[in-house]
Amino acid sequence: MKYQGYSEFVARFPSIMMAIVFAFILTTTIVGLLTNDLPDFADPTKGFEARGTPIRKRSRTIGHLHGSASLSTRQRRDDNNNNNNNNNNNNFDSNFVKDVVVGFEGDDLLQLDSIKTICEISTETIHSFPEFDSACPGTRDGTCEPDVSIGNLLVYMTGRRDCNSLQPSDLAELKRRLVTCAPYYVNSTLTNDCQYMYTPCPFVPRECSESGYVFTLFEYLIDLDFTEAVARCPNCALPALRYTLLFPQIQSNYLLDLYHDRLESPIRRGSVALVGIDFDIAFDVFQERLLSDVVYPALSVAIVFLVMWIYTSSLFITTLSIIAFVASLGVAYFFYMTVFRVSFFAFLNVIAIVIALGVGSDDVFVYIDVWRQTKRRHPNASTAKRVAMTLRHAALSMFVTSFTTATAFISNIVSPITSVKCFGLYAGTAILVNYVFMITWLPAVVVFYEKYIESRCSVKRFVGTCYERLTEYLSIPFQKWIPTLVTKFKWPLLVVLTALAVGMSMAVFVKPRLQLPTSSSWQLFRTSDILSRYEFDMKSHFAFNGLRDPPEPADGMYLTFVFGVKAEDPGNHMVPLDDDSDSNFHLTFTQPSLSLISPAGQMWLERFCGDLKNQSFVYEYPLSSDADCFIRSVGDFFAFLNTTESCDAYVAVQASYVKETSRRCCAVGTLPTDADTFAYCLRHWSIAIASPIGAASGLTYPDDRLYFDDEGNLKAIEVTIRSTLDNARAYVDMNRDWNRVENWLDAISESAPSELRHGWFTGYFAFYDLQKSLNFGTLVSMGLSVGLSFVVLLITTFNVVISLYAVVTIAATLLSTVGTLVLLGWQLNILESVAMSIAVGLSVDFTVHYGVAYRVCPDERRRERTLFSVTHMGPAVTMAALTTFVAGAMMMPSRILAYTQLGTFLMLIMFFSWLYANFFFQPLCSLIGPQRTFGQLSVPSSLAFLDCYRAAAMDEVVSENDGAAAAKEENKTPVSFETCIW
């Protein structure tokens, strides 16, 4: 019978179909590239920020409130003091450059040989740099400033010529002084100011404070573990000094050249090694390595190409399939930038290249495998019929895997983090585009090859032989070993893999458990890399990085409570905040004509300030008046004016400052007063308190802000206090502190008048916001991915049991993968969050292929269905897993951390997906899999084509007569292919 429709067109005109798809690819890619800016990864961490969260809304709103040109502000405190208390700058020496750091590691660096070795390494690497004379800041005599190091400080202290002239007695004296002074440093009695005469430290020995040398050693050059150990036990033997630093005095514009010329890799001399640097050049080096390390993704492509060539036995099919993978990225770029109008292309989007490669190769293996089975079982069928039969099985199977993977990616849009949102949209689009190419481009390529190339290709003999041998080797385990294992040893396999999943879940949720990031710095390279070692390993060993406990109370961040304005973060959350236009940001005030100055509002603000002052999170000032809110100062102002003498003085001030004389404020006496009088006097209070009369009367101007419009109406209020909260604390502590303040504000706001009931607070919570967003976004994305995967499986198989088994298998795969990553020391950072959320999409593929094969098997017994799915889909599934696993392994030598983490993730997810699909899902089906129509849902008429899919699948694996017999046994009328139109 003559076929009509899509399959007939592909079979008769494959070249036209290829031309149509190619024209579409070319057009969309060119339009996408020419009409949009090319990706720029100058800052790979751009977009690593939360948007639309309560914290972001508050910080952005207060920023615009401070910069609003339509409001006038009354405040005393300088803007730079707000939320800027996290800088621990130590003024040891104004000429001491602390931004350039070199880190050393050794068995014991407080030995004379080690000290001299450090000096030698510095001389031979840094000081012998050809441009060093131009790069170093000069002294008065024209020589370069010496490095700040243990050796050079010891030279200063002893008056020696240089490091090489140091004597054992010099070191012995240094050790004695360190033992004497360590307790004073640890208890904060010894400070940098002790060296100055105007701040004497009477309880600190003079030898500890003179010239600041000892303080500098403890603060900058000596491992904090060493210092604390000496302070705990001064009479014990000195511990080994494992880490020390050296601060080269060199200008920053020469640092990149110095790195390339001398310091690209660690330098070791005996037991001393230069292992880390902090030159602030990581982004520059990242740009360079991004280009040089592209060879590793290229190797992944080459491996996939080679395996696919052997499997397909066709260089033509393999080459055009790879072209389709690459083209899907270009077309996705068009949709992403032009159709969806997302102007920001995140660095995370680069990950989609390898992901598309893995998913695309899986689709090719499935299609080619089904195509060959169709030819083998129906040798006399026409090309159009073979295309139809192949698509009816492969297209739906590929759709399930592609759609579940794409939904796993796209579910990342719920994340508040901009770069994660962008990755989810781009990668999901790329997967869907690739699926379209697999059902349009690939069938046409296969037909074109068989029609015009296969009979003329001599290379096919060699590659075909390789494929035959590969198929023979692969068929052995899937015809004999694995079927035996999953049917005869199903109980042991289920017990072992269940125990593994439970154990890994303990690692994820109990101990060591999945941790949120502890550093706000973004790691671009491996921890062992010289550019990362200091920041992510050594930095935590030195006190000057703000790591001494407990922190000084004055280090607590400022908290600002805001009333009268709504917290918002409008704009496009798919672009970083720096790129988002502020033109559409308009402050939204809670009252058209703010009535915060009503009598009820005045009384509540007094209660609010009194209660705030007594909270444990508020820093206790030496003088109680220092913590007073503006409302207290206004009350003092009215009390001051209550005498005739004070009122006369105030009237005189009015005449000088505002050319106005009025005694209206003198009659108030105490709060509350009517709103009009309060509004009038509030403006005069701010004038009087800044005048000589304010200073003479002792009135204070607190760290608060009042915002007035052009008509003099009060629009917003800020009440600012210094807290005991430390913004460098761990997530658990910050989360507790945030909730403590938030709950207190909610509780006290219940008694507030309506105009003051919607106040909010803010501070320096940016890193905590990111941690919270990672925690929330990852869990929600993974939950959505699993839920959507179940829905897709249910729709495509219409079997509740198979869908539930598949979801359980996916969950076990996820737990094992994430648990292994936790044991490897991964934290839930940006890339890790993306990896874990897309793990659902990548882990579902193999289980889905087996589940679909189980579902369409014409036999109704669970054991035979299990054997059928293993033998028919096992080789293709294994090739797909092996290909992606090897592609991930090829990324491991890269120096870019994102590449190596991606490689690690791909290898683990492929291993556990294959392991659980073969030895958990299959034994589960063999043991309690559905038989006959158990768990089967009726197919709605709108989805009747799925019944055609089942009939087509049955026809592919059994003969026409066997198919009719199987259908008859189910009391169903056989569904012919002619009734299913593509």
FIKELUM-693430 format. One record per residue (C-alpha): residue in one letter; x, y, z. Coordinates in steps of 0.5 Angstrom, whole numbers, padded with zeros to 4 digits, always signed. Example, Ala and Ser with C-alpha at 12.3 -4.5 7.8 and 13.67 -1.06 7.14 Angstrom:
a+0025-0009+0016/s+0027-0002+0014/
This chain:
m+0000+0000+0000/k+0002+0007-0002/y+0004+0011+0005/q+0002+0018+0005/g+0005+0024+0010/y+0011+0025+0013/s+0014+0018+0013/e+0013+0018+0005/f+0016+0025+0004/v+0022+0023+0008/a+0023+0017+0004/r+0022+0020-0003/f+0025+0026-0002/p+0031+0026+0003/s+0035+0031+0000/i+0029+0036+0000/m+0028+0035+0007/m+0036+0036+0009/a+0036+0042+0005/i+0030+0045+0009/v+0033+0044+0015/f+0039+0046+0013/a+0036+0053+0011/f+0033+0053+0017/i+0039+0052+0021/l+0043+0057+0017/t+0038+0063+0017/t+0036+0062+0025/t+0044+0062+0027/i+0046+0068+0022/v+0040+0072+0025/g+0042+0070+0032/l+0049+0072+0031/l+0048+0078+0027/t+0043+0081+0031/n+0045+0080+0038/d+0052+0081+0041/l+0057+0075+0042/p+0058+0072+0049/d+0063+0076+0053/f+0066+0072+0059/a+0070+0077+0061/d+0067+0076+0068/p+0065+0069+0068/t+0061+0070+0075/k+0057+0075+0072/g+0050+0074+0074/f+0051+0070+0080/e+0046+0074+0084/a+0039+0073+0087/r+0034+0077+0084/g+0027+0078+0086/t+0028+0076+0093/p+0026+0080+0099/i+0033+0081+0101/r+0034+0084+0094/k+0028+0088+0094/r+0030+0091+0100/s+0037+0093+0098/r+0035+0095+0091/t+0030+0100+0094/i+0034+0103+0099/g+0039+0104+0094/h+0034+0108+0090/l+0032+0111+0096/h+0038+0114+0098/g+0039+0116+0090/s+0033+0119+0089/a+0033+0126+0086/s+0026+0128+0088/l+0027+0127+0095/s+0031+0131+0100/t+0034+0128+0106/r+0035+0130+0113/q+0041+0126+0116/r+0048+0126+0119/r+0051+0120+0118/d+0056+0119+0112/d+0053+0115+0107/n+0060+0111+0107/n+0058+0108+0114/n+0052+0105+0112/n+0053+0097+0111/n+0060+0098+0110/n+0063+0095+0116/n+0066+0089+0114/n+0073+0092+0112/n+0078+0090+0116/n+0084+0094+0114/n+0090+0094+0118/n+0094+0100+0118/f+0101+0097+0120/d+0104+0101+0114/s+0101+0106+0109/n+0107+0103+0104/f+0105+0096+0106/v+0102+0093+0100/k+0097+0088+0102/d+0094+0086+0096/v+0099+0082+0093/v+0100+0076+0097/v+0105+0070+0096/g+0104+0063+0100/f+0109+0058+0102/e+0108+0051+0105/g+0113+0047+0108/d+0114+0042+0114/d+0117+0047+0119/l+0118+0054+0116/l+0120+0057+0122/q+0127+0054+0121/l+0133+0058+0119/d+0134+0054+0112/s+0127+0055+0111/i+0127+0062+0112/k+0133+0063+0107/t+0130+0058+0102/i+0124+0063+0102/c+0128+0069+0101/e+0132+0065+0095/i+0125+0063+0092/s+0123+0071+0092/t+0130+0073+0089/e+0130+0068+0084/t+0123+0069+0081/i+0120+0076+0083/h+0126+0080+0084/s+0129+0077+0078/f+0123+0079+0073/p+0126+0083+0068/e+0121+0089+0069/f+0122+0088+0077/d+0126+0095+0077/s+0120+0098+0074/a+0114+0095+0077/c+0117+0096+0084/p+0115+0102+0088/g+0122+0106+0090/t+0125+0108+0096/r+0128+0115+0097/d+0135+0112+0095/g+0132+0109+0089/t+0132+0102+0091/c+0126+0098+0091/e+0122+0096+0097/p+0124+0090+0100/d+0118+0084+0101/v+0115+0083+0107/s+0116+0077+0110/i+0119+0073+0116/g+0126+0073+0114/n+0126+0081+0112/l+0123+0083+0119/l+0128+0079+0122/v+0133+0082+0118/y+0130+0089+0121/m+0130+0087+0128/t+0137+0084+0128/g+0140+0089+0124/r+0143+0084+0119/r+0145+0086+0112/d+0140+0080+0109/c+0137+0074+0110/n+0143+0070+0108/s+0147+0073+0114/l+0142+0071+0119/q+0144+0067+0125/p+0141+0061+0129/s+0142+0066+0135/d+0137+0071+0131/l+0132+0066+0130/a+0132+0063+0137/e+0131+0070+0140/l+0125+0071+0135/k+0122+0064+0137/r+0123+0067+0145/r+0119+0073+0143/l+0114+0070+0139/v+0113+0065+0145/t+0113+0071+0150/c+0108+0075+0146/a+0103+0070+0143/p+0098+0071+0149/y+0098+0078+0149/y+0096+0078+0141/v+0091+0072+0142/n+0087+0076+0148/s+0087+0082+0143/t+0092+0086+0148/l+0097+0087+0143/t+0094+0091+0137/n+0098+0095+0132/d+0097+0101+0136/c+0101+0099+0141/q+0107+0101+0137/y+0105+0109+0138/m+0107+0113+0144/y+0100+0116+0144/t+0096+0109+0145/p+0101+0106+0150/c+0099+0099+0152/p+0101+0098+0159/f+0100+0091+0160/v+0104+0089+0154/p+0112+0088+0154/r+0115+0093+0150/e+0119+0088+0146/c+0112+0086+0144/s+0110+0092+0141/e+0116+0096+0139/s+0116+0098+0132/g+0110+0093+0130/y+0114+0088+0128/v+0111+0082+0133/f+0104+0084+0131/t+0106+0084+0124/l+0108+0077+0124/f+0102+0075+0128/e+0097+0078+0124/y+0100+0077+0117/l+0106+0072+0117/i+0105+0067+0122/d+0099+0061+0121/l+0094+0063+0126/d+0094+0055+0129/f+0101+0056+0130/t+0100+0063+0134/e+0094+0060+0138/a+0098+0053+0140/v+0104+0057+0143/a+0099+0062+0147/r+0095+0056+0150/c+0102+0053+0152/p+0108+0057+0152/n+0112+0052+0156/c+0111+0047+0151/a+0115+0045+0145/l+0114+0050+0139/p+0109+0047+0134/a+0111+0046+0126/l+0109+0053+0122/r+0106+0050+0116/y+0104+0056+0112/t+0107+0063+0112/l+0106+0069+0107/l+0110+0074+0103/f+0108+0081+0101/p+0112+0083+0095/q+0112+0091+0094/i+0110+0091+0087/q+0105+0095+0082/s+0099+0091+0080/n+0100+0093+0073/y+0106+0088+0072/l+0103+0082+0076/l+0100+0079+0070/d+0106+0079+0066/l+0110+0076+0073/y+0105+0071+0073/h+0106+0068+0066/d+0114+0069+0066/r+0115+0066+0073/l+0109+0063+0077/e+0105+0059+0073/s+0106+0053+0077/p+0108+0052+0084/i+0116+0052+0086/r+0119+0047+0091/r+0126+0047+0094/g+0127+0042+0099/s+0121+0042+0104/v+0119+0049+0102/a+0114+0050+0096/l+0111+0057+0094/v+0104+0054+0093/g+0099+0060+0092/i+0099+0067+0090/d+0093+0073+0090/f+0095+0078+0085/d+0088+0079+0083/i+0089+0077+0076/a+0084+0070+0076/f+0079+0073+0071/d+0084+0075+0066/v+0088+0068+0067/f+0081+0065+0066/q+0079+0068+0059/e+0086+0066+0057/r+0085+0059+0059/l+0078+0059+0057/l+0081+0059+0050/s+0087+0054+0051/d+0083+0049+0055/v+0077+0049+0049/v+0081+0043+0047/y+0078+0038+0052/p+0071+0039+0050/a+0074+0038+0043/l+0077+0032+0045/s+0070+0030+0048/v+0067+0031+0041/a+0072+0027+0038/i+0071+0021+0043/v+0063+0022+0041/f+0065+0022+0034/l+0069+0016+0034/v+0064+0012+0038/m+0058+0014+0034/w+0062+0013+0027/i+0064+0005+0030/y+0056+0004+0032/t+0053+0007+0026/s+0058+0004+0021/s+0058+0011+0017/l+0062+0017+0017/f+0057+0021+0013/i+0051+0020+0018/t+0056+0021+0024/t+0059+0027+0021/l+0052+0030+0020/s+0049+0028+0027/i+0055+0032+0030/i+0053+0038+0026/a+0046+0037+0028/f+0048+0037+0035/v+0052+0044+0034/a+0047+0047+0030/s+0042+0046+0036/l+0046+0050+0040/g+0046+0056+0034/v+0039+0055+0033/a+0038+0055+0041/y+0042+0062+0041/f+0037+0065+0036/f+0031+0063+0040/y+0034+0065+0047/m+0037+0072+0044/t+0032+0074+0039/v+0025+0070+0041/f+0026+0070+0048/r+0029+0077+0048/v+0034+0075+0054/s+0040+0080+0053/f+0045+0076+0058/f+0049+0070+0056/a+0051+0067+0062/f+0058+0063+0062/l+0054+0057+0065/n+0051+0056+0058/v+0057+0053+0056/i+0055+0047+0060/a+0050+0046+0055/i+0055+0044+0049/v+0057+0038+0053/i+0050+0036+0055/a+0047+0037+0048/l+0053+0032+0046/g+0051+0027+0051/v+0043+0027+0050/g+0044+0028+0042/s+0048+0022+0042/d+0043+0018+0046/d+0038+0019+0041/v+0042+0017+0035/f+0044+0011+0038/v+0037+0009+0039/y+0034+0011+0032/i+0040+0007+0029/d+0039+0001+0033/v+0031+0001+0032/w+0032+0003+0024/r+0037-0004+0024/q+0032-0008+0028/t+0026-0006+0023/k+0030-0008+0017/r+0032-0014+0020/r+0025-0016+0022/h+0022-0013+0016/p+0027-0014+0010/n+0022-0013+0005/a+0018-0007+0007/s+0019-0001+0003/t+0023+0005+0006/a+0017+0009+0007/k+0014+0004+0012/r+0021+0003+0015/v+0022+0010+0017/a+0015+0010+0019/m+0016+0004+0024/t+0022+0007+0026/l+0020+0014+0028/r+0014+0011+0031/h+0018+0007+0036/a+0024+0012+0037/a+0021+0018+0036/l+0017+0017+0042/s+0022+0014+0046/m+0027+0020+0044/f+0021+0025+0046/v+0021+0022+0053/t+0028+0023+0054/s+0029+0029+0051/f+0023+0032+0054/t+0024+0030+0061/t+0031+0033+0060/a+0029+0039+0058/t+0024+0040+0063/a+0029+0039+0068/f+0033+0044+0065/i+0028+0049+0064/s+0025+0048+0072/n+0031+0052+0074/i+0028+0058+0071/v+0024+0058+0078/s+0031+0059+0081/p+0032+0067+0084/i+0039+0067+0081/t+0040+0070+0074/s+0045+0066+0071/v+0042+0059+0073/k+0035+0062+0070/c+0039+0063+0064/f+0042+0057+0063/g+0036+0053+0065/l+0032+0057+0059/y+0038+0056+0054/a+0040+0049+0055/g+0032+0047+0055/t+0031+0050+0049/a+0038+0047+0046/i+0035+0040+0048/l+0028+0041+0045/v+0031+0044+0038/n+0036+0038+0038/y+0030+0033+0039/v+0026+0036+0033/f+0033+0035+0029/m+0033+0028+0031/i+0026+0027+0028/t+0027+0031+0022/w+0034+0031+0020/l+0037+0025+0022/p+0031+0020+0018/a+0033+0024+0012/v+0040+0023+0013/v+0040+0016+0014/v+0035+0015+0008/f+0040+0019+0004/y+0046+0015+0006/e+0042+0008+0004/k+0040+0011-0002/y+0046+0014-0005/i+0052+0013-0001/e+0052+0006+0002/s+0053+0002-0004/r+0059+0006-0006/c+0063+0007+0001/s+0069+0002+0001/v+0070+0005+0008/k+0064+0002+0011/r+0067-0005+0010/f+0072-0003+0015/v+0068+0001+0020/g+0062-0004+0019/t+0067-0010+0021/c+0069-0006+0028/y+0061-0005+0029/e+0060-0012+0028/r+0065-0014+0033/l+0063-0009+0038/t+0056-0011+0037/e+0058-0018+0038/y+0062-0016+0045/l+0056-0012+0047/s+0051-0017+0046/i+0055-0022+0050/p+0053-0019+0057/f+0046-0017+0055/q+0044-0024+0052/k+0047-0028+0057/w+0050-0025+0064/i+0046-0019+0065/p+0039-0023+0064/t+0041-0028+0069/l+0043-0023+0074/v+0037-0019+0074/t+0032-0025+0074/k+0036-0030+0078/f+0039-0025+0083/k+0034-0020+0083/w+0034-0020+0091/p+0041-0019+0092/l+0041-0014+0087/l+0035-0010+0090/v+0038-0010+0097/v+0045-0008+0095/l+0043-0002+0091/t+0038+0000+0096/a+0043+0000+0102/l+0047+0004+0097/a+0042+0009+0096/v+0040+0009+0103/g+0047+0010+0105/m+0048+0016+0100/s+0042+0019+0103/m+0045+0019+0110/a+0051+0023+0107/v+0047+0028+0103/f+0042+0030+0109/v+0046+0027+0116/k+0053+0027+0116/p+0057+0030+0112/r+0051+0033+0109/l+0051+0038+0103/q+0054+0044+0105/l+0052+0051+0103/p+0058+0055+0100/t+0062+0058+0106/s+0066+0063+0102/s+0063+0069+0097/s+0069+0068+0093/w+0068+0064+0086/q+0073+0059+0085/l+0075+0059+0078/f+0081+0054+0078/r+0082+0047+0082/t+0084+0048+0089/s+0091+0046+0088/d+0092+0051+0082/i+0097+0056+0084/l+0091+0062+0083/s+0086+0058+0088/r+0091+0055+0093/y+0091+0062+0097/e+0084+0064+0097/f+0081+0057+0098/d+0086+0054+0103/m+0091+0058+0106/k+0087+0064+0107/s+0083+0061+0113/h+0090+0060+0116/f+0092+0068+0117/a+0089+0073+0122/f+0089+0079+0118/n+0083+0076+0114/g+0078+0077+0119/l+0078+0070+0122/r+0080+0072+0129/d+0074+0070+0134/p+0071+0073+0137/p+0070+0079+0133/e+0070+0086+0136/p+0063+0088+0137/a+0064+0094+0133/d+0065+0090+0127/g+0057+0088+0127/m+0053+0091+0121/y+0049+0096+0121/l+0041+0095+0120/t+0036+0100+0117/f+0029+0099+0119/v+0025+0103+0113/f+0018+0105+0114/g+0013+0109+0108/v+0016+0105+0102/k+0015+0099+0099/a+0021+0094+0097/e+0021+0092+0090/d+0026+0089+0085/p+0023+0091+0078/g+0026+0090+0071/n+0028+0084+0068/h+0031+0078+0072/m+0034+0075+0067/v+0039+0080+0066/p+0044+0081+0072/l+0043+0087+0076/d+0048+0091+0073/d+0046+0091+0066/d+0038+0092+0068/s+0036+0099+0067/d+0034+0103+0073/s+0029+0108+0068/n+0023+0104+0070/f+0025+0104+0077/h+0020+0108+0081/l+0019+0108+0089/t+0012+0106+0091/f+0010+0110+0097/t+0005+0106+0102/q+0001+0113+0103/p+0000+0118+0098/s+0000+0123+0103/l+0004+0120+0108/s+0001+0120+0115/l+0007+0117+0119/i+0007+0123+0123/s+0000+0122+0126/p-0001+0122+0134/a-0001+0114+0134/g+0005+0114+0129/q+0009+0118+0134/m+0007+0114+0140/w+0008+0107+0136/l+0015+0110+0134/e+0017+0112+0141/r+0015+0104+0143/f+0019+0102+0137/c+0025+0105+0138/g+0025+0103+0146/d+0024+0096+0144/l+0029+0096+0139/k+0034+0099+0144/n+0033+0093+0148/q+0034+0087+0143/s+0040+0083+0144/f+0042+0084+0137/v+0043+0091+0138/y+0050+0093+0140/e+0050+0096+0146/y+0053+0103+0146/p+0057+0106+0152/l+0052+0112+0152/s+0045+0110+0152/s+0043+0117+0148/d+0048+0114+0142/a+0043+0109+0140/d+0036+0114+0141/c+0032+0114+0134/f+0030+0121+0131/i+0023+0121+0135/r+0027+0121+0142/s+0031+0127+0139/v+0025+0130+0137/g+0022+0129+0144/d+0028+0132+0147/f+0027+0138+0142/f+0020+0140+0144/a+0022+0139+0151/f+0028+0144+0150/l+0023+0149+0147/n+0019+0149+0153/t+0022+0155+0157/t+0022+0162+0154/e+0029+0163+0154/s+0030+0157+0149/c+0024+0159+0145/d+0027+0166+0144/a+0034+0163+0142/y+0030+0158+0137/v+0026+0164+0134/a+0033+0167+0133/v+0035+0161+0129/q+0029+0161+0125/a+0030+0168+0123/s+0038+0167+0121/y+0036+0160+0117/v+0029+0160+0114/k+0028+0167+0114/e+0022+0166+0119/t+0020+0167+0126/s+0014+0162+0129/r+0013+0160+0136/r+0009+0154+0134/c+0014+0149+0136/c+0015+0152+0143/a+0008+0150+0145/v+0008+0143+0144/g+0012+0141+0150/t+0011+0133+0149/l+0009+0128+0144/p+0004+0126+0141/t+0002+0132+0138/d-0003+0133+0132/a+0000+0131+0125/d+0000+0138+0122/t+0004+0141+0128/f+0009+0135+0128/a+0010+0136+0120/y+0012+0143+0121/c+0016+0142+0127/l+0020+0136+0124/r+0023+0140+0119/h+0025+0146+0124/w+0028+0140+0128/s+0033+0138+0123/i+0035+0145+0122/a+0036+0147+0129/i+0039+0141+0131/a+0045+0142+0126/s+0045+0150+0128/p+0049+0152+0134/i+0043+0152+0138/g+0043+0145+0137/a+0050+0144+0139/a+0049+0148+0145/s+0043+0145+0148/g+0046+0138+0147/l+0041+0135+0142/t+0043+0129+0138/y+0042+0128+0131/p+0042+0120+0131/d+0044+0116+0125/d+0037+0116+0122/r+0034+0119+0115/l+0028+0123+0114/y+0025+0123+0107/f+0021+0129+0104/d+0018+0131+0098/d+0018+0138+0094/e+0012+0140+0098/g+0015+0138+0105/n+0011+0132+0106/l+0015+0126+0110/k+0015+0120+0105/a+0019+0115+0108/i+0023+0114+0115/e+0030+0110+0116/v+0032+0108+0123/t+0039+0105+0123/i+0042+0102+0129/r+0049+0098+0129/s+0048+0091+0131/t+0052+0085+0134/l+0050+0081+0127/d+0057+0079+0123/n+0056+0078+0116/a+0061+0073+0115/r+0058+0068+0119/a+0056+0061+0117/y+0049+0060+0113/v+0046+0057+0119/d+0048+0063+0124/m+0046+0068+0119/n+0039+0065+0117/r+0038+0065+0125/d+0040+0072+0126/w+0035+0074+0120/n+0029+0070+0122/r+0030+0073+0129/v+0030+0080+0127/e+0025+0079+0122/n+0020+0076+0127/w+0021+0081+0132/l+0019+0086+0127/d+0013+0082+0125/a+0011+0082+0132/i+0012+0089+0134/s+0009+0091+0127/e+0002+0088+0129/s+0001+0094+0134/a+0003+0099+0129/p-0002+0104+0126/s-0004+0102+0119/e+0001+0107+0115/l+0007+0104+0119/r+0005+0096+0119/h+0009+0094+0113/g+0016+0096+0115/w+0022+0092+0113/f+0029+0092+0115/t+0036+0091+0111/g+0043+0090+0112/y+0049+0087+0108/f+0046+0080+0107/a+0048+0079+0100/f+0052+0073+0101/y+0046+0070+0105/d+0041+0072+0100/l+0045+0068+0095/q+0046+0062+0100/k+0039+0062+0101/s+0037+0062+0094/l+0041+0056+0092/n+0038+0052+0098/f+0031+0054+0096/g+0032+0054+0088/t+0036+0047+0088/l+0030+0044+0092/v+0025+0047+0088/s+0028+0045+0081/m+0029+0038+0083/g+0022+0037+0086/l+0019+0040+0079/s+0024+0036+0075/v+0022+0029+0079/g+0014+0031+0078/l+0015+0033+0071/s+0019+0026+0069/f+0013+0022+0073/v+0008+0026+0069/v+0011+0025+0062/l+0013+0018+0064/l+0005+0017+0065/i+0003+0020+0059/t+0007+0016+0055/t+0007+0009+0058/f+0000+0010+0061/n+0002+0005+0066/v+0002+0008+0073/v+0007+0002+0076/i+0012+0003+0071/s+0012+0010+0072/l+0013+0010+0080/y+0018+0005+0079/a+0022+0009+0074/v+0021+0015+0079/v+0024+0011+0085/t+0030+0009+0080/i+0031+0016+0079/a+0031+0018+0086/a+0036+0013+0088/t+0040+0015+0082/l+0040+0022+0085/l+0042+0020+0092/s+0048+0016+0090/t+0050+0021+0085/v+0049+0027+0090/g+0052+0023+0096/t+0058+0021+0092/l+0059+0029+0090/v+0058+0031+0098/l+0064+0025+0100/l+0068+0029+0094/g+0067+0035+0098/w+0063+0039+0094/q+0059+0045+0096/l+0052+0047+0094/n+0055+0053+0090/i+0052+0056+0083/l+0055+0050+0078/e+0054+0045+0083/s+0046+0047+0084/v+0045+0047+0076/a+0049+0040+0076/m+0044+0037+0081/s+0038+0040+0078/i+0039+0037+0071/a+0041+0030+0074/v+0034+0029+0074/g+0034+0030+0066/l+0040+0026+0065/s+0038+0020+0070/v+0032+0019+0067/d+0034+0017+0060/f+0036+0010+0061/t+0030+0008+0065/v+0025+0011+0061/h+0028+0007+0055/y+0028+0000+0059/g+0021+0002+0061/v+0018+0003+0054/a+0021-0003+0052/y+0018-0007+0058/r+0011-0003+0056/v+0011-0005+0049/c+0013-0012+0050/p+0008-0017+0046/d+0009-0022+0052/e+0005-0021+0058/r+0009-0024+0063/r+0014-0020+0067/r+0020-0024+0067/e+0020-0025+0059/r+0018-0017+0059/t+0024-0016+0063/l+0029-0020+0059/f+0026-0017+0052/s+0028-0010+0055/v+0035-0012+0057/t+0036-0015+0051/h+0033-0010+0046/m+0035-0004+0049/g+0041-0006+0053/p+0047-0005+0048/a+0044+0002+0046/v+0043+0004+0053/t+0050+0002+0054/m+0053+0006+0048/a+0050+0012+0050/a+0052+0011+0057/l+0059+0010+0055/t+0060+0015+0050/t+0058+0021+0055/f+0062+0018+0061/v+0068+0018+0056/a+0066+0025+0054/g+0066+0027+0061/a+0073+0024+0063/m+0076+0028+0057/m+0074+0034+0061/m+0078+0032+0067/p+0085+0035+0065/s+0082+0042+0064/r+0085+0047+0069/i+0078+0051+0069/l+0074+0048+0075/a+0068+0048+0071/y+0070+0044+0066/t+0073+0039+0071/q+0067+0039+0075/l+0062+0038+0069/g+0067+0032+0067/t+0066+0029+0074/f+0059+0030+0074/l+0058+0027+0068/m+0062+0021+0069/l+0058+0020+0076/i+0051+0021+0073/m+0052+0016+0067/f+0055+0011+0072/f+0050+0011+0077/s+0044+0012+0072/w+0047+0005+0068/l+0048+0002+0074/y+0041+0003+0077/a+0037+0002+0071/n+0040-0005+0069/f+0041-0007+0076/f+0035-0004+0080/f+0030-0002+0075/q+0030-0009+0072/p+0030-0013+0078/l+0024-0009+0081/c+0020-0011+0074/s+0023-0018+0074/l+0020-0019+0081/i+0014-0014+0082/g+0013-0011+0075/p+0006-0011+0072/q+0003-0016+0068/r-0002-0016+0063/t-0006-0010+0064/f-0005-0009+0071/g-0003-0001+0073/q-0005+0000+0065/l-0009+0007+0064/s-0014+0007+0058/v-0012+0011+0053/p-0016+0018+0051/s-0018+0018+0044/s-0014+0025+0044/l-0008+0021+0045/a-0010+0015+0040/f-0003+0015+0037/l+0000+0012+0043/d-0004+0006+0041/c-0001+0006+0035/y+0006+0007+0038/r+0005+0000+0042/a+0002-0003+0035/a+0008-0001+0032/a+0013-0003+0037/m+0010-0010+0037/d+0010-0010+0030/e+0018-0009+0030/v+0019-0014+0035/v+0015-0020+0032/s+0012-0022+0025/e+0006-0020+0023/n+0002-0026+0025/d+0005-0026+0032/g+0003-0019+0032/a-0004-0021+0030/a-0004-0027+0035/a-0002-0023+0041/a-0007-0018+0039/k-0012-0023+0039/e-0010-0026+0046/e-0011-0019+0049/n-0018-0019+0046/k-0016-0013+0042/t-0017-0011+0034/p-0010-0011+0031/v-0008-0003+0030/s-0005-0003+0023/f+0000+0002+0021/e-0004+0005+0015/t-0009+0008+0021/c-0003+0012+0024/i-0001+0018+0020/w+0005+0021+0021/
